[in-house]
Amino acid sequence: MILNLDLDGETPIYQQLRDQIVEAIADGVLAEGSSLPSTRVLAADFGINFHTVNKAYDLLRRQGLLQLNRKSGAVVTPAAADPRFSEEWAAKARTLLAEAVAKGMPADEVLATCRSVLDSFGSAPPEDTP
């Protein structure tokens, strides 16, 4: 797994780490049971504070995507259905879509972008066609 961080960007580094790990899971690069580098190793690789990596890992743990263990480290957890996730995700999607509408993106372009991004993930479900 290759991570690219923008250390001078506006997005906090822990959020960049979290987002890229989520994308790696969705892409199938990180499968269930995959181990991630320790917080200290990953921090040293990027020259960042290990607490920053720890914050990203803890966020992923709270979101049910990682298990953290002193012996095995950070490990990708099996996908599990969480009824609350659907509601939380819909709220985030609503805000993101509202931003696109507010910026004047046509609906067909918004939908095409959503489909393109979804299709880019290896494990994405097939599109329902009537």
DSSP file (Angstrom, degrees, kcal/mol; ACC not computed):
  #  RESIDUE AA STRUCTURE BP1 BP2  ACC     N-H-->O    O-->H-N    N-H-->O    O-->H-N    TCO  KAPPA ALPHA  PHI   PSI    X-CA   Y-CA   Z-CA
    1    1 A M              0   0    0      0, 0.0     2,-0.5     0, 0.0    20,-0.0   0.000 360.0 360.0 360.0 130.9    0.0    0.0    0.0
    2    2 A I        -     0   0    0     18,-0.1     2,-0.4     2,-0.0    22,-0.0  -0.931 360.0-163.3-109.9 126.1    1.4    3.4   -1.0
    3    3 A L        -     0   0    0     -2,-0.5     2,-0.5     2,-0.0    14,-0.1  -0.896   3.0-162.8-108.8 137.6    0.2    6.4    1.0
    4    4 A N        -     0   0    0     -2,-0.4     2,-0.4    12,-0.1    16,-0.1  -0.970  11.4-172.4-121.0 116.5    0.7    9.9   -0.3
    5    5 A L        -     0   0    0     -2,-0.5     2,-0.9     4,-0.0     3,-0.1  -0.877  22.3-146.3-112.0 141.1    0.4   12.7    2.2
    6    6 A D    >   -     0   0    0     -2,-0.4     3,-1.6     1,-0.1     5,-0.1  -0.840  16.7-174.0-100.9  94.1    0.3   16.4    1.6
    7    7 A L  T 3  S+     0   0    0     -2,-0.9    -1,-0.1     1,-0.3     6,-0.1   0.689  84.8  43.2 -66.2 -18.0    2.1   17.6    4.7
    8    8 A D  T 3  S+     0   0    0     -3,-0.1    -1,-0.3     5,-0.0    -2,-0.0   0.348  93.6 112.1-105.6   4.1    1.4   21.3    3.8
    9    9 A G  S <  S-     0   0    0     -3,-1.6     4,-0.1     2,-0.2    -4,-0.0  -0.137  77.0-115.2 -76.2 171.9   -2.2   20.8    2.8
   10   10 A E  S    S+     0   0    0      2,-0.1    -1,-0.1     3,-0.0     3,-0.1   0.769  92.6  86.8 -77.9 -27.4   -5.4   22.0    4.5
   11   11 A T  S    S-     0   0    0      1,-0.1    -2,-0.2    -5,-0.1    -5,-0.1  -0.605  92.5-107.9 -76.9 128.9   -6.7   18.5    5.3
   12   12 A P     >  -     0   0    0      0, 0.0     4,-2.2     0, 0.0     3,-0.3  -0.215  23.4-122.5 -56.1 146.0   -5.2   17.3    8.6
   13   13 A I  H  > S+     0   0    0      1,-0.2     4,-2.6     2,-0.2     5,-0.2   0.883 111.4  54.7 -60.5 -41.1   -2.6   14.6    8.2
   14   14 A Y  H  > S+     0   0    0      1,-0.2     4,-2.5     2,-0.2    -1,-0.2   0.884 109.0  49.3 -61.5 -36.0   -4.5   12.1   10.4
   15   15 A Q  H  > S+     0   0    0     -3,-0.3     4,-2.9     2,-0.2    -1,-0.2   0.891 109.1  51.7 -70.1 -39.3   -7.6   12.6    8.1
   16   16 A Q  H  X S+     0   0    0     -4,-2.2     4,-2.4     2,-0.2     5,-0.2   0.928 111.6  47.6 -60.9 -44.6   -5.5   12.0    5.0
   17   17 A L  H  X S+     0   0    0     -4,-2.6     4,-2.2     2,-0.2     5,-0.2   0.950 113.3  47.9 -60.1 -49.5   -4.2    8.8    6.5
   18   18 A R  H  X S+     0   0    0     -4,-2.5     4,-2.3     1,-0.2    -2,-0.2   0.928 112.8  48.2 -57.0 -48.4   -7.7    7.6    7.5
   19   19 A D  H  X S+     0   0    0     -4,-2.9     4,-2.3     1,-0.2    -1,-0.2   0.901 111.8  48.4 -63.3 -42.0   -9.1    8.5    4.1
   20   20 A Q  H  X S+     0   0    0     -4,-2.4     4,-2.0     2,-0.2    -1,-0.2   0.852 111.0  50.4 -70.4 -33.1   -6.3    6.7    2.1
   21   21 A I  H  X S+     0   0    0     -4,-2.2     4,-2.1    -5,-0.2    -1,-0.2   0.910 110.1  50.6 -68.9 -41.2   -6.6    3.6    4.3
   22   22 A V  H  X S+     0   0    0     -4,-2.3     4,-2.5    -5,-0.2    -2,-0.2   0.923 111.4  48.5 -60.2 -43.9  -10.4    3.5    3.7
   23   23 A E  H  X S+     0   0    0     -4,-2.3     4,-2.6     1,-0.2     6,-0.2   0.882 108.7  53.4 -64.6 -37.5   -9.8    3.8    0.0
   24   24 A A  H  X>S+     0   0    0     -4,-2.0     6,-1.9     2,-0.2     5,-1.6   0.873 110.1  48.0 -65.0 -36.1   -7.2    1.0    0.1
   25   25 A I  H ><5S+     0   0    0     -4,-2.1     3,-0.9     4,-0.2    -2,-0.2   0.937 113.3  47.0 -66.9 -46.4   -9.8   -1.2    1.8
   26   26 A A  H 3<5S+     0   0    0     -4,-2.5    97,-1.1     1,-0.3    -2,-0.2   0.857 111.2  52.0 -63.7 -35.6  -12.4   -0.3   -0.7
   27   27 A D  H 3<5S-     0   0    0     -4,-2.6    -1,-0.3    94,-0.2    -2,-0.2   0.619 114.4-117.7 -75.0 -12.6  -10.0   -0.9   -3.6
   28   28 A G  T <<5S+     0   0    0     -3,-0.9    -3,-0.2    -4,-0.6     3,-0.2   0.512  85.0 118.3  85.3   4.4   -9.1   -4.4   -2.2
   29   29 A V  S   <S+     0   0    0     -5,-1.6     2,-0.6     1,-0.3    -4,-0.2   0.884  79.8  42.0 -68.6 -38.8   -5.5   -3.4   -1.7
   30   30 A L  S    S-     0   0    0     -6,-1.9    -2,-0.3    -9,-0.2    -1,-0.3  -0.931  84.7-170.3-110.0 108.4   -6.0   -4.0    2.1
   31   31 A A    >   -     0   0    0     -2,-0.6     3,-2.5    -3,-0.2    45,-0.3  -0.452  40.8 -68.5 -91.3 167.2   -8.1   -7.2    2.6
   32   32 A E  T 3  S+     0   0    0      1,-0.3    45,-0.2    -2,-0.1    -1,-0.2  -0.316 125.5  23.5 -51.9 131.4   -9.6   -8.4    5.8
   33   33 A G  T 3  S+     0   0    0     43,-2.6    -1,-0.3     1,-0.3    44,-0.1   0.314  87.1 143.3  90.7  -8.2   -6.8   -9.5    8.1
   34   34 A S    <   -     0   0    0     -3,-2.5    42,-2.6    41,-0.1     2,-0.3  -0.407  45.0-133.5 -65.7 139.4   -4.2   -7.3    6.5
   35   35 A S  B     -A   75   0A   0     40,-0.2    40,-0.2    -3,-0.1    38,-0.1  -0.727  12.9-150.3 -93.8 144.2   -1.7   -5.7    8.9
   36   36 A L        -     0   0    0     38,-2.8    38,-0.5    -2,-0.3     3,-0.1  -0.750  33.2 -88.6-105.2 158.3   -0.7   -2.1    8.8
   37   37 A P        -     0   0    0      0, 0.0    -1,-0.1     0, 0.0    37,-0.1  -0.247  53.5 -93.6 -60.4 154.5    2.6   -0.7    9.8
   38   38 A S     >  -     0   0    0      1,-0.1     4,-2.7    35,-0.1     5,-0.3  -0.242  35.4-109.5 -63.5 160.4    3.0    0.2   13.5
   39   39 A T  H  > S+     0   0    0      1,-0.2     4,-2.3     2,-0.2     5,-0.2   0.890 119.4  49.5 -60.4 -38.8    2.2    3.8   14.4
   40   40 A R  H  > S+     0   0    0      2,-0.2     4,-2.3     1,-0.2    -1,-0.2   0.902 111.8  47.2 -69.2 -40.9    5.9    4.5   15.1
   41   41 A V  H  > S+     0   0    0      2,-0.2     4,-2.4     1,-0.2    -2,-0.2   0.947 114.9  45.4 -65.7 -47.9    7.1    3.0   11.8
   42   42 A L  H  X S+     0   0    0     -4,-2.7     4,-1.5     1,-0.2    -2,-0.2   0.903 113.5  50.4 -63.4 -40.7    4.5    4.8    9.7
   43   43 A A  H  X>S+     0   0    0     -4,-2.3     5,-2.4    -5,-0.3     4,-1.4   0.918 111.0  48.6 -62.2 -43.4    5.3    8.1   11.6
   44   44 A A  H  <5S+     0   0    0     -4,-2.3    -2,-0.2     1,-0.2    -1,-0.2   0.885 106.5  57.4 -64.5 -38.7    9.0    7.6   11.0
   45   45 A D  H  <5S+     0   0    0     -4,-2.4    -1,-0.2     1,-0.2    -2,-0.2   0.863 118.6  31.6 -59.6 -36.2    8.4    6.9    7.3
   46   46 A F  H  <5S-     0   0    0     -4,-1.5    -1,-0.2    -3,-0.2    -2,-0.2   0.525 107.3-120.2 -99.9  -8.1    6.7   10.3    6.9
   47   47 A G  T  <5S+     0   0    0     -4,-1.4     2,-0.3     1,-0.2    -3,-0.2   0.885  70.7 128.2  69.2  37.8    8.6   12.2    9.5
   48   48 A I      < -     0   0    0     -5,-2.4    -1,-0.2    -6,-0.2     2,-0.2  -0.752  69.0 -82.1-120.2 168.6    5.4   13.0   11.5
   49   49 A N    >>  -     0   0    0     -2,-0.3     3,-1.3     1,-0.1     4,-1.0  -0.481  32.2-133.1 -70.3 137.3    4.5   12.5   15.1
   50   50 A F  H 3> S+     0   0    0      1,-0.3     4,-2.6     2,-0.2     5,-0.1   0.756 105.0  66.9 -65.7 -22.3    3.3    9.0   16.0
   51   51 A H  H 3> S+     0   0    0      2,-0.2     4,-2.1     1,-0.2    -1,-0.3   0.823  95.9  56.9 -65.3 -29.5    0.3   10.5   17.8
   52   52 A T  H <> S+     0   0    0     -3,-1.3     4,-1.7     2,-0.2    -1,-0.2   0.927 110.0  42.8 -65.1 -45.4   -0.9   11.7   14.4
   53   53 A V  H  X S+     0   0    0     -4,-1.0     4,-2.8     1,-0.2     5,-0.2   0.907 112.3  54.5 -66.1 -41.8   -0.9    8.1   13.1
   54   54 A N  H  X S+     0   0    0     -4,-2.6     4,-2.8     1,-0.2    -2,-0.2   0.885 105.8  52.8 -59.3 -39.2   -2.4    6.8   16.3
   55   55 A K  H  X S+     0   0    0     -4,-2.1     4,-2.1     2,-0.2    -1,-0.2   0.908 110.6  47.0 -64.1 -42.0   -5.2    9.3   15.9
   56   56 A A  H  X S+     0   0    0     -4,-1.7     4,-2.2     2,-0.2    -2,-0.2   0.932 114.0  47.2 -64.6 -46.3   -5.9    8.0   12.4
   57   57 A Y  H  X S+     0   0    0     -4,-2.8     4,-2.2     1,-0.2    -2,-0.2   0.906 111.9  50.3 -62.6 -42.0   -5.8    4.4   13.5
   58   58 A D  H  X S+     0   0    0     -4,-2.8     4,-2.7    -5,-0.2    -1,-0.2   0.896 108.8  51.8 -65.3 -38.9   -8.0    5.0   16.5
   59   59 A L  H  X S+     0   0    0     -4,-2.1     4,-1.6     1,-0.2    -1,-0.2   0.924 110.7  48.2 -61.3 -44.3  -10.6    6.8   14.3
   60   60 A L  H  <>S+     0   0    0     -4,-2.2     5,-2.9     2,-0.2     6,-1.0   0.857 110.7  52.3 -64.0 -35.5  -10.6    3.7   11.9
   61   61 A R  H ><5S+     0   0    0     -4,-2.2     3,-1.6     4,-0.2    -2,-0.2   0.935 108.8  48.8 -64.8 -46.3  -11.0    1.5   15.0
   62   62 A R  H 3<5S+     0   0    0     -4,-2.7    -1,-0.2     1,-0.3    -2,-0.2   0.795 109.1  54.2 -64.7 -27.3  -14.0    3.4   16.2
   63   63 A Q  T 3<5S-     0   0    0     -4,-1.6    -1,-0.3    -5,-0.2    -2,-0.2   0.415 118.6-113.6 -86.3   1.6  -15.5    3.2   12.7
   64   64 A G  T < 5S+     0   0    0     -3,-1.6    -3,-0.2     2,-0.2    16,-0.2   0.699  89.1 108.3  79.0  20.1  -15.1   -0.5   12.8
   65   65 A L  S   <S+     0   0    0     -5,-2.9    12,-2.0     1,-0.1     2,-0.3   0.660  76.3  36.1-102.2 -19.9  -12.5   -0.8   10.1
   66   66 A L  E     -B   76   0A   0     -6,-1.0     2,-0.4    10,-0.3    10,-0.2  -0.956  61.2-148.5-131.8 151.1   -9.4   -1.7   12.2
   67   67 A Q  E     -B   75   0A   0      8,-2.8     8,-2.4    -2,-0.3     2,-0.5  -0.970  18.1-153.4-111.0 136.0   -8.7   -3.8   15.2
   68   68 A L  E     +B   74   0A   0     -2,-0.4     2,-0.4     6,-0.2     6,-0.2  -0.943  20.8 166.3-113.8 129.2   -5.8   -2.6   17.4
   69   69 A N  E  >  -B   73   0A   0      4,-1.5     4,-2.3    -2,-0.5    -2,-0.0  -0.998  40.4-131.5-142.4 140.2   -3.9   -5.0   19.5
   70   70 A R  T  4 S+     0   0    0     -2,-0.4    -1,-0.1     1,-0.2     4,-0.1   0.865 109.1  37.2 -60.0 -36.4   -0.6   -4.7   21.3
   71   71 A K  T  4 S+     0   0    0      2,-0.1    -1,-0.2     1,-0.1    -3,-0.0   0.919 128.6  29.2 -84.5 -45.9    0.6   -8.0   19.9
   72   72 A S  T  4 S-     0   0    0      1,-0.3    -2,-0.2     3,-0.0     2,-0.1   0.587  93.8-151.9 -94.5 -10.1   -0.8   -8.0   16.3
   73   73 A G  E  <  - B   0  69A   0     -4,-2.3    -4,-1.5   -38,-0.1     2,-0.5  -0.467  55.2  -8.8  77.2-147.6   -0.9   -4.2   15.8
   74   74 A A  E    S+ B   0  68A   0    -38,-0.5   -38,-2.8    -6,-0.2     2,-0.4  -0.786  70.9 177.1 -93.0 123.9   -3.4   -2.6   13.4
   75   75 A V  E     -AB  35  67A   0     -8,-2.4    -8,-2.8    -2,-0.5     2,-0.2  -0.984  34.3-111.2-131.4 136.9   -5.3   -5.2   11.4
   76   76 A V  E     - B   0  66A   0    -42,-2.6   -43,-2.6    -2,-0.4   -10,-0.3  -0.491  38.1-139.5 -67.1 129.5   -8.2   -4.7    8.9
   77   77 A T        -     0   0    0    -12,-2.0   -43,-0.1    -2,-0.2     2,-0.1  -0.465  24.1 -90.6 -88.3 160.3  -11.4   -6.0   10.4
   78   78 A P        -     0   0    0      0, 0.0     2,-0.2     0, 0.0    -1,-0.1  -0.394  50.2 -98.2 -66.0 147.5  -14.1   -8.0    8.5
   79   79 A A        -     0   0    0     -2,-0.1     2,-0.4    -3,-0.1   -14,-0.1  -0.483  48.0-175.4 -66.2 132.8  -16.8   -5.9    7.0
   80   80 A A        -     0   0    0     -2,-0.2     2,-0.2   -16,-0.2    -3,-0.0  -0.995  28.6-111.4-134.9 139.3  -19.9   -5.9    9.2
   81   81 A A        -     0   0    0     -2,-0.4     3,-0.1     4,-0.0    -2,-0.0  -0.498  31.4-174.4 -69.4 132.0  -23.3   -4.4    8.7
   82   82 A D    >>  -     0   0    0     -2,-0.2     3,-1.2     1,-0.1     4,-0.9  -0.952  16.7-155.2-129.7 110.1  -23.9   -1.4   11.0
   83   83 A P  H 3> S+     0   0    0      0, 0.0     4,-0.7     0, 0.0     3,-0.2   0.803  94.9  54.8 -57.8 -29.9  -27.5    0.0   10.7
   84   84 A R  H 3> S+     0   0    0      1,-0.2     4,-2.3     2,-0.2     5,-0.2   0.799  94.8  69.2 -73.1 -27.2  -26.3    3.4   12.0
   85   85 A F  H <> S+     0   0    0     -3,-1.2     4,-3.3     1,-0.2     5,-0.3   0.903  93.0  56.6 -59.1 -42.4  -23.7    3.7    9.2
   86   86 A S  H  X S+     0   0    0     -4,-0.9     4,-2.2    -3,-0.2    -1,-0.2   0.901 109.8  44.8 -57.7 -43.3  -26.3    4.0    6.5
   87   87 A E  H  X S+     0   0    0     -4,-0.7     4,-1.8    -3,-0.2    -1,-0.2   0.919 115.2  47.3 -67.6 -43.7  -27.9    7.1    8.2
   88   88 A E  H  X S+     0   0    0     -4,-2.3     4,-1.9     1,-0.2    -2,-0.2   0.914 113.0  49.0 -64.2 -42.4  -24.5    8.7    8.9
   89   89 A W  H  X S+     0   0    0     -4,-3.3     4,-2.9     1,-0.2     5,-0.2   0.904 108.2  53.8 -64.6 -41.6  -23.3    8.1    5.4
   90   90 A A  H  X S+     0   0    0     -4,-2.2     4,-2.4    -5,-0.3    -1,-0.2   0.879 107.5  51.6 -61.4 -37.9  -26.5    9.5    3.9
   91   91 A A  H  X S+     0   0    0     -4,-1.8     4,-1.8     2,-0.2    -1,-0.2   0.914 112.3  45.4 -65.6 -42.3  -26.0   12.7    5.9
   92   92 A K  H  X S+     0   0    0     -4,-1.9     4,-2.3     2,-0.2    -2,-0.2   0.916 113.1  50.1 -66.3 -42.3  -22.4   13.1    4.7
   93   93 A A  H  X S+     0   0    0     -4,-2.9     4,-3.0     1,-0.2     5,-0.3   0.897 106.9  55.6 -63.0 -39.7  -23.5   12.3    1.1
   94   94 A R  H  X S+     0   0    0     -4,-2.4     4,-2.4     1,-0.2    -1,-0.2   0.923 109.6  46.1 -58.7 -45.1  -26.2   14.9    1.3
   95   95 A T  H  X S+     0   0    0     -4,-1.8     4,-1.9     2,-0.2    -1,-0.2   0.915 113.8  48.1 -65.0 -43.4  -23.7   17.6    2.3
   96   96 A L  H  X S+     0   0    0     -4,-2.3     4,-1.7     1,-0.2    -2,-0.2   0.910 114.1  46.2 -64.6 -42.4  -21.3   16.6   -0.4
   97   97 A L  H  X S+     0   0    0     -4,-3.0     4,-2.4     1,-0.2    -1,-0.2   0.876 109.1  55.6 -67.8 -36.7  -24.0   16.6   -3.1
   98   98 A A  H  X S+     0   0    0     -4,-2.4     4,-3.0    -5,-0.3    -1,-0.2   0.886 105.2  53.4 -61.5 -38.1  -25.3   19.9   -1.8
   99   99 A E  H  X S+     0   0    0     -4,-1.9     4,-1.7     2,-0.2    -1,-0.2   0.916 108.3  49.4 -62.8 -42.5  -21.9   21.3   -2.3
  100  100 A A  H  <>S+     0   0    0     -4,-1.7     5,-2.6     2,-0.2    -2,-0.2   0.921 113.6  45.8 -62.3 -43.9  -21.9   20.1   -5.9
  101  101 A V  H ><5S+     0   0    0     -4,-2.4     3,-1.7     1,-0.2    -2,-0.2   0.919 110.9  52.7 -64.8 -43.7  -25.3   21.6   -6.5
  102  102 A A  H 3<5S+     0   0    0     -4,-3.0    -1,-0.2     1,-0.3    -2,-0.2   0.806 107.5  52.7 -63.0 -29.2  -24.3   24.9   -4.9
  103  103 A K  T 3<5S-     0   0    0     -4,-1.7    -1,-0.3    -5,-0.2    -2,-0.2   0.398 122.5-107.6 -87.6   2.5  -21.3   25.1   -7.2
  104  104 A G  T < 5 +     0   0    0     -3,-1.7    -3,-0.2     1,-0.2    -2,-0.1   0.641  59.7 160.2  87.1  14.6  -23.5   24.6  -10.2
  105  105 A M      < -     0   0    0     -5,-2.6    -1,-0.2    -6,-0.2    -2,-0.1  -0.544  44.3-116.0 -70.4 131.6  -22.7   21.0  -11.2
  106  106 A P    >>  -     0   0    0      0, 0.0     4,-2.1     0, 0.0     3,-0.5  -0.379  20.8-119.3 -65.2 147.1  -25.4   19.6  -13.4
  107  107 A A  H 3> S+     0   0    0      1,-0.3     4,-2.7     2,-0.2     5,-0.2   0.864 113.0  54.6 -56.7 -40.3  -27.2   16.6  -11.9
  108  108 A D  H 3> S+     0   0    0      1,-0.2     4,-2.1     2,-0.2    -1,-0.3   0.864 109.0  48.5 -65.8 -33.2  -26.2   14.3  -14.7
  109  109 A E  H <> S+     0   0    0     -3,-0.5     4,-2.3     2,-0.2    -1,-0.2   0.887 110.7  51.0 -71.3 -38.7  -22.5   15.2  -14.1
  110  110 A V  H  X S+     0   0    0     -4,-2.1     4,-2.5     2,-0.2    -2,-0.2   0.942 113.3  45.0 -61.1 -48.3  -22.9   14.6  -10.4
  111  111 A L  H  X S+     0   0    0     -4,-2.7     4,-2.6     1,-0.2    -2,-0.2   0.898 112.3  51.3 -64.4 -40.4  -24.5   11.2  -11.0
  112  112 A A  H  X S+     0   0    0     -4,-2.1     4,-2.5    -5,-0.2    -1,-0.2   0.897 111.0  48.6 -63.9 -39.8  -21.9   10.2  -13.6
  113  113 A T  H  X S+     0   0    0     -4,-2.3     4,-2.6     2,-0.2     5,-0.2   0.928 111.0  49.9 -65.4 -44.6  -19.1   11.2  -11.2
  114  114 A C  H  X S+     0   0    0     -4,-2.5     4,-2.5     1,-0.2    -2,-0.2   0.924 113.3  46.4 -59.0 -44.8  -20.7    9.1   -8.4
  115  115 A R  H  X S+     0   0    0     -4,-2.6     4,-2.7     2,-0.2    -1,-0.2   0.911 112.3  50.6 -64.9 -42.6  -21.0    6.1  -10.7
  116  116 A S  H  X S+     0   0    0     -4,-2.5     4,-1.0     2,-0.2    -2,-0.2   0.913 112.9  45.2 -62.6 -44.2  -17.4    6.5  -12.0
  117  117 A V  H >X S+     0   0    0     -4,-2.6     3,-0.5     2,-0.2     4,-0.5   0.931 114.1  48.8 -66.4 -45.1  -16.0    6.7   -8.4
  118  118 A L  H >< S+     0   0    0     -4,-2.5     3,-1.2     1,-0.2     6,-0.2   0.909 110.4  51.5 -60.9 -42.3  -18.1    3.7   -7.2
  119  119 A D  H 3< S+     0   0    0     -4,-2.7    -1,-0.2     1,-0.2    -2,-0.2   0.725  97.2  69.4 -67.0 -21.1  -17.1    1.7  -10.2
  120  120 A S  H << S+     0   0    0     -4,-1.0     2,-0.4    -3,-0.5    -1,-0.2   0.694  82.3  86.3 -72.8 -16.9  -13.4    2.4   -9.5
  121  121 A F  S X< S-     0   0    0     -3,-1.2     3,-1.6    -4,-0.5   -94,-0.2  -0.726  77.7-139.1 -87.9 131.5  -13.6    0.3   -6.4
  122  122 A G  T 3  S+     0   0    0     -2,-0.4   -95,-0.2     1,-0.3    -1,-0.1   0.771  99.9  43.9 -60.4 -30.0  -12.9   -3.4   -7.0
  123  123 A S  T 3  S+     0   0    0    -97,-1.1    -1,-0.3     2,-0.0   -96,-0.1   0.249  80.3 133.7-103.2  14.1  -15.6   -4.7   -4.7
  124  124 A A    <   -     0   0    0     -3,-1.6     3,-0.1    -6,-0.2    -5,-0.0  -0.370  62.0-110.8 -64.9 139.5  -18.3   -2.3   -5.7
  125  125 A P        -     0   0    0      0, 0.0    -1,-0.1     0, 0.0     3,-0.1  -0.357  41.4 -94.4 -67.2 152.2  -21.7   -3.9   -6.2
  126  126 A P        -     0   0    0      0, 0.0     2,-0.2     0, 0.0     3,-0.0  -0.297  46.1 -96.8 -66.1 153.3  -22.9   -4.0   -9.8
  127  127 A E        -     0   0    0      1,-0.1     2,-0.4    -3,-0.1   -12,-0.0  -0.470  35.7-117.9 -70.6 136.9  -25.2   -1.2  -11.0
  128  128 A D        -     0   0    0     -2,-0.2    -1,-0.1    -3,-0.1     0, 0.0  -0.638  33.9-169.7 -73.6 126.9  -28.9   -2.1  -10.9
  129  129 A T              0   0    0     -2,-0.4    -1,-0.0     1,-0.1     0, 0.0  -0.977 360.0 360.0-121.1 132.8  -30.3   -1.9  -14.4
  130  130 A P              0   0    0      0, 0.0    -1,-0.1     0, 0.0    -2,-0.0   0.492 360.0 360.0 -72.7 360.0  -34.0   -2.0  -15.1
